[in-house]
Amino acid sequence: MQIYYGPYIIKTHELDQKLSVQVTSALGDVSMSEEAHHPHGFPNGICFNLSGTKNKPEAKGLKKYAFGEYTFILGINNIGELSLFHSVRLVVGKKVIDGKDTLTLAFLKDPKSH
């Protein structure tokens, strides 16, 4: 499934009880912000930056998306970063697929053990 959110394209794919999320844009390169793993003080938020463009994306209000059992909220802040907020019941992994940062979201077996 693909979501068009401002200039960002969010691609999702569910496989082996995990949800892969990849963020791209036709305007430039998108990467996860290493220094902003917890935007706005939320431990369950991840920021994405758009580089290679002179025009920063406009701020956009929060919107909730659900894919089966997976739920997350997207928003674009005033400096054009995309924030993805996920359930605290998920564990998040990061890997690179085809040269693009990719998130893997999976449910914790026992949320209290994390």
N, C-alpha and C positions, 0 to 999 in steps of 0.2 A: 504494500500500500504506500502511496505517496501523499504527502501533505504539502501544500504550498502555503507558507506562512511568511508574509512580506516577501523579501527577496530570497528567503531560505527554502530549500527543498528538503524535507525530512522523509527519508526512505526507511520503511520498517519491514522486517521479515522475521517470522516466527519459525524456529526449527529446534527440535530436541528440547522442548519446554523452556526455551530462551528466546528473548526478543532482541534482535539486532537493530540498532538505530544508527543511521548514517545521515549526516547533515552536509549538504552541498549548496552551491549558489552559482547562477550564471554570471554574477557580477565579479566573482573572484574566488580565491581560495578560502576555505573555512577550516578552522582548527579549534580544538578544545583549548580553553585558557588554563594553563597549568597553575597560575597563581590565583585563579578564581574558582576553585572546586566547590566552594560553599558560598554562592552569591547571596547577598542580603542576610548572611548569618544562618541560612538554612543548610543543614548537613546533607540534605537530599537534593541539592541543586547542582547543575553543571552548566557552565557558560561556554558559548562558542563565539569566536571572533571571525569577522569577515575582513580579509586583507586583499590588496590589489585593486582597490576601487577608491576613487576620490569622494564619492558620495556615500555617506553612512546611511544605513537603513533607518527609517522613521520608527519612533517608539510605537509599540503596539500592545494593547491590553492583554491580560492573561486569558488563555482559552484551554479548556480541558479536552483531552482526547483519550479514548479507550479502545484497546485492541484485545478482545477476549477478557482475560483476567488482568491485563496490564493497563495501567492508567498513568498518564503524565500530563503536566500542564506546561504550556509554552508561553513565553512572553519576550518582547524585545524592549530593552531598556533605552534610556536617552542617549547612550553612546553607541547604539546599534548592535550591542551584543544580544545574542539569542540565549535565553535561559531555559533550561529544561529541568523541571522539578518532578521527581519520581517518588513513588511510595517508599516509605522507610522499611517496608517489608521486602524490598528488593536489594540484591547485591549487584554492584555495577563493576563490569570489567571493561578495559580499554584495549583495543588492538588496532592495527593498521591493515586495511583491506584495500587492495588496488591503489595504494598510496594515499588513502583517505582515513582520517581518524574515525573509528567506529566504536560505539558503545554496545555492550552486551548486558542486557538486564535479565536477571533470573530471580525467581522467588527463593527466599531463604527457607531451608527445611524447618528450622526452629528460630524464629526472629530473636528470641532471647539469647541465643548462642553467639550472635554477631556483636 
